[in-house]
């Protein structure tokens, strides 16, 4: 799914830029500062995790069989949908109950980053072990 994560990352970044522009130019005059900040949080997390998806796609080009990276990619994408998506809908449609979904997206992000860190530590350990045996 390496090219799929590249696509999802690029698409998420594209949508994130659009959502950011919409927030800055279309919502600034109609939202309270607090709600604008919530919206901005959704955009910020979407952009960072879109870049994370692109990074995962690049790593998968080197290690295409990595289940850890594949899981990390899916969890990061799900995190974007649940975290940023719920914040957008909460602000735009005033659906307060969506605030309960946001933390699930946050846990998805945290788990994705943990899997990437675990992958890196495992790879570094394997690299040291292989190098030491030569």
Secondary structure, 3 states (H helix, E strand, C coil): CHHHHHHHHHHHHHHHHHHHHHHHHHHCCCCCHHHHHHHHHHHHHHHHHHHHHHHHHHHHHHCCCCHHHHHHHHHHHHHHHHHHHHHHHHHHHCCHHHHHHHHHHHHHHHHHHHHHHHHHHHHHHHHHHHHHHC
